Amino acid sequence: MKIFLSFIGNNDCFLPGKKGAVISVLEQIQFDKAYLFYNHEKYLKHGAEIQRYCGKHFPKLKIILHQAPALNPTDYNLLYPAMYAAVKENLKKDKNGEYTISLSSGTPAMHSCWIFLVKGGVINAKMIQVSIESGISEVNFNLDDFPEIRQVKNIKAEMTRLSRENQILKNELGKLDFDPIIGGSREIINIKEQIKILMNTDIPVFIYGPTGTGKELVAESIHYNSFKKEKPIIKVNCGAIPPELFESEFFGHKKGAFTGAVSDKEGKFKLSDGGTIFLDEIADLPRVMQVKLLRVLDSGTFTPVGSTKEERVNIRVISAANNDLRELVKNGKFRQDLFYRLVNAVITLPPLSKRQNDSILIAQQIISKLNQKYGKNKILSKSAADLILKYHWPGNIRQLKNVLETAHIYPGEEIILENKDFFDIEPFDIEPVEQFNITIPENGIDLNNEVLPRYYEAALKTTGGNAAKAAKLLGMKPHAFRARLKKNRT
Ligand SMILES: Nc1ncnc2c1ncn2[C@@H]1O[C@H](COP(=O)(O)OP(=O)(O)OP(=O)(O)O)[C@@H](O)[C@H]1O
């Protein structure tokens, strides 16, 4: 749509034998719409004359008279904000218009403001001037004619360039900006190298490793070191979403789409647009959702539940699981096509027990954080360090954190650990079941009400209160786990 913008000036009325600049332009160039601005009511009369004339001669042209109120048409301080607001308001209505602005009507201050609006990037428009002698000509000077404006533009570009160069140099120096992953073992150094290679690409990354080994930390590290770091990283625990809510969680829903949808809700894909979506426990994604996820990854589009409008997103996908997805594909539990879409690059996290002395480095960092939090100055005892190195840590770093958090509570300057501290946290790792010395009372035992509840609570303790993860430790579905827990607690 071709749109014309101009102020109405004193000469834009029909003096005998003379048509003003506005009419001259409208007679020579065909527009669909003309916004004629005036700063004061007295110009409305001229506007109405132009409207009448055009209505007769160019009936298809739509003329809109728009007030940009500024008491004094030569006062830049009043004029510029009024014109800025008027332009912004009209741009909203005709976003994709092809704009032409006339600099020939109105005061010199108005002309200058037009130039600032165009050259400042507020409106993308062609500027013209019109005179009896030379007719219509385009005003097309270069920004280089304005050293000050050019400087500001260049500073912005320069800053972007420098920040990119800085990032590249940092990468070359082997440093990550955001580096929460503690460890000096060969395994962890390799993982950081992989993060550096992958962080500024859009390649989908799959992170594989046992529970509590830092999969989420690696996903954050990729995101917060990437150019997308200013955009969100949205985490979704696929193992914790009830099957019936998957679609709404991922794609969002419209009000009234189903019982309980009391308002519109944006889904995780929309929320992570421009950034990263981290799909944790991807192996738990039901097959029906696997197809839908594949579609989003292929087309970049999805449709919220209850909507007919497709939405487009641009996201980086990082997924994680502690199961070997290849096995699940072989067993027909995970779609092969989705597997190939997600697993372009794989980062494998080793268990803590395979990371040489990293467990001590991590333990020291955990203790120093706890010291800061509680205003203490505790250190790890030699015997505790030995135990940490010897123990096999089935719950990995999360378990180490829990053990140290509990041990930190006790008085004394040193953190002391005993065997029982580990066992309390990890009830399944005490000893093989055959070695248990269990005696069942003659009147029997109520497994459901007396024994299992202790395991539910212990599993919750291991996962730091995360019910979905606790359910997983016990091989239960999250909703079944929650229901049992609720029942046992009441
Ligand atoms: N190398 C590390 N250095 C310091 N802290 C770590 C490291 N790895 C993991 N952690 C900490 O251990 C805890 C568990 O890590 P995270 O949640 O990333 O593990 P995960 O592999 O995603 O676990 P899950 O499979 O159970 O979801 C977090 O508190 C995390 O900050």
The ligand as an SDF file (V2000), in Angstrom:
LIG
                    3D

 31 33  0  0  0  0  0  0  0  0999 V2000
   30.4750  -30.6470   37.9000 N   0  0  0  0  0  0  0  0  0  0  0  0
   29.6510  -30.0710   38.7830 C   0  0  0  0  0  0  0  0  0  0  0  0
   30.1310  -29.1070   39.5790 N   0  0  0  0  0  0  0  0  0  0  0  0
   29.3540  -28.5520   40.5220 C   0  0  0  0  0  0  0  0  0  0  0  0
   28.0590  -28.8760   40.7370 N   0  0  0  0  0  0  0  0  0  0  0  0
   27.5360  -29.8190   39.9610 C   0  0  0  0  0  0  0  0  0  0  0  0
   28.2850  -30.4670   38.9290 C   0  0  0  0  0  0  0  0  0  0  0  0
   27.4900  -31.3510   38.3080 N   0  0  0  0  0  0  0  0  0  0  0  0
   26.2930  -31.2840   38.9240 C   0  0  0  0  0  0  0  0  0  0  0  0
   26.3180  -30.3630   39.9070 N   0  0  0  0  0  0  0  0  0  0  0  0
   25.1880  -30.0360   40.8190 C   0  0  0  0  0  0  0  0  0  0  0  0
   24.5510  -31.2740   41.1340 O   0  0  0  0  0  0  0  0  0  0  0  0
   23.1300  -31.1330   41.1530 C   0  0  0  0  0  0  0  0  0  0  0  0
   22.5160  -32.0740   40.1340 C   0  0  0  0  0  0  0  0  0  0  0  0
   22.8770  -31.6470   38.8450 O   0  0  0  0  0  0  0  0  0  0  0  0
   21.8340  -31.6290   37.6260 P   0  0  0  0  0  0  0  0  0  0  0  0
   20.4700  -31.3130   38.1270 O   0  0  0  0  0  0  0  0  0  0  0  0
   22.4120  -30.7970   36.5560 O   0  0  0  0  0  0  0  0  0  0  0  0
   21.9110  -33.1920   37.2750 O   0  0  0  0  0  0  0  0  0  0  0  0
   21.0780  -34.0280   36.2120 P   0  0  0  0  0  0  0  0  0  0  0  0
   22.0380  -34.9450   35.5790 O   0  0  0  0  0  0  0  0  0  0  0  0
   20.3100  -33.0940   35.3350 O   0  0  0  0  0  0  0  0  0  0  0  0
   20.0990  -34.8420   37.1420 O   0  0  0  0  0  0  0  0  0  0  0  0
   18.7310  -35.6370   36.7510 P   0  0  0  0  0  0  0  0  0  0  0  0
   19.0580  -36.6670   35.7210 O   0  0  0  0  0  0  0  0  0  0  0  0
   18.3410  -36.2750   38.0410 O   0  0  0  0  0  0  0  0  0  0  0  0
   17.7700  -34.5940   36.2790 O   0  0  0  0  0  0  0  0  0  0  0  0
   22.8370  -29.6820   40.8420 C   0  0  0  0  0  0  0  0  0  0  0  0
   22.6680  -29.0070   42.0680 O   0  0  0  0  0  0  0  0  0  0  0  0
   24.1050  -29.2070   40.1310 C   0  0  0  0  0  0  0  0  0  0  0  0
   24.3020  -27.8340   40.3420 O   0  0  0  0  0  0  0  0  0  0  0  0
  1  2  1  0
  2  3  1  0
  2  7  2  0
  3  4  2  0
  4  5  1  0
  5  6  2  0
  6  7  1  0
  6 10  1  0
  7  8  1  0
  8  9  2  0
  9 10  1  0
 10 11  1  0
 11 12  1  0
 11 30  1  0
 12 13  1  0
 13 14  1  0
 13 28  1  0
 14 15  1  0
 15 16  1  0
 16 17  2  0
 16 18  1  0
 16 19  1  0
 19 20  1  0
 20 21  2  0
 20 22  1  0
 20 23  1  0
 23 24  1  0
 24 25  2  0
 24 26  1  0
 24 27  1  0
 28 29  1  0
 28 30  1  0
 30 31  1  0
M  END
$$$$
